[in-house]
Amino acid sequence: MDQPTSSSKLQNETEVEQGMANWPKEGRAATGASSNLWKTLASQLQEPALLHAISGAFAGSMGAAVTTPLEVLKIRLQVQTRKKYRTIIGSLGMILREEGLRGLYRGLGPTLFALPPNWAIYFTSYEGLRSYLRREHSDRLSTLGVDAVAASGAGIATSCVTNPLWVVKTRFQ
């Protein structure tokens, strides 16, 4: 996504102000100083990098919440010494019966420590790199090439930046 021009920013600010008129009274302030705070917060969500970071963090959190029971089962299947867990559905049911819902989500806390920043960085890097490559190198790279280079660069950046988080996460589990 390209950087917004000053005229599009002005249009976005006007749209934000118009949209705020529809917010409930609790969500918008009556005083000028507080009203400016809400305008600033709302307009910041118009910034592509922040929007991509928040989207990535939210997507990572939701993905973790959905896949954690399967991760728990995968680990138990790998370390079992006798054949207690056989099928996916049966094993998930057994964990639920024996340990409750908490047993299925064991390890979610450390995962939520590392995963949202991971995806926030990935989404932001990918969109930034893709925007740059489309703007500066579209004559030399195909759309597939731009996407592939942007994804590779974002993956490398994400791995380099978040590796310490994954080390901490692993130690917590």
Protein Blocks (a to p, Z undefined) as FASTA:
>chain_A
ZZddfklmmmmmmmmmmmmmmpcfklpcfbfklmmmmmmmmmmmmpmklmmmmmmmmmmm
mmmmmmmmmmmmmmmmmmpmbdfblbfmlmmmmmmmmnojmlmmgoklmmmmmmmmmmmm
mmmmmmmmmmmmmmmmmmmpcfklmmmmmmmmmmmmmmmmmmmmmmmmmmmZZ
